[in-house]
Amino acid sequence: MWWGMAPIGFGAWVPLVAGFKAHKREWIAWGTFIVLFTIVGFAVSTVEGEETNYGGGLLIVSWILHGATSFALMKPYQRRMAVRARYETQVAEAEHVDEERRTVIDLARKDPARALALGVGRPDLPGSRHGYVIDVNHAPAGVLASLPGINNETAAEIVHLRGELNGFDSIDDLGSLLDLHPRVVAAMRGRAVAL
């Protein structure tokens, strides 16, 4: 009898586990109810006499409950976990981009000649290790326009001004020469280099 009931007992945990993995409180509450219902069914079936069989009936009801709930939760659980997987992938990609930016900005500070040779800040060059940053001294106007707070006119002005000055010493230098808003300069510090 116990071996026959084992699948019923183990299956009762399915909605509860799905609720924890999917972070859905209502699924956790419903799963907890089903588990408790199953435990009560086991307890009643072990203490009752031969003349009554309420425990078996409770176990059958719990089996139907957790089976129906498991089937009902299957599609929403799969959708929720797929969204979560996409989200985790996007977070991992964003962390990779941030780490790569920090790495190449640090390289540009320590060894600008090497950074220039690797193509740091030049997403327009095939095979460059641009590092998700833009070199304000070498990138074309179209690429410069993708910087935060920089439009096509400002990008053209940057190209013109860097030609006259043989480049900028820093992002702050660029900001002061073009009279850019401090927030724009602050945003550019994490996304641009001046090689």
C-alpha positions, 0 to 999 in steps of 0.5 A: 500500500505504501509503495502504491501511495509514494507517487501521490505523496511525491507529486503533491510537492510539484505545485509547491516547488513550481511556486518557489522556483517561479516566485509566485506566492499564490502557487506556493500557497496552493502547493502548501495546501495540497501538501498538507492535504496529502499529509492529512490523507497519509495520517488518516490512512495509517490510523483508521481501522479497516471499517473506514477508508477516509484516508484512501479517499483523501489521498485520491482527492489529493492526487487529483488536486496535485495532478490537475494543478500540475497540468494547469501550472505547466504552461504558465510555469514554462512561460514564466521560466522562459521570461526569467531565462531571457532576463537572466541572459540580458543581465549577464550580457549587460554585466559583460558589457559593463565589465568590458567597458571598465577594462578598455577604459582602464587600458586606455588610461594605462596604455593609450597606444596599445588601446589605439592599436586594438581599436578601442572605441572604434565599433566602426572598424571590423575586428576591433576590440571597441569595448562598447566605448567610443573614441572621440578622437578617431570615431566618425561622426555617425558613431559619435552621435550614438553617445548619450546626449550627442546628436548629429550636429554635436557629433559633426562639431566634435569632428570639426573641433578635433581636426582643428585641435589635433584631438581632445586630451580627455572627455572633460576637455571635450565637454568644456570646449563644447560647453556640454551639460555636466550630466552629458559629460558624466554619462560620456565618461563611462562610454567614451575615451579620448585616445 
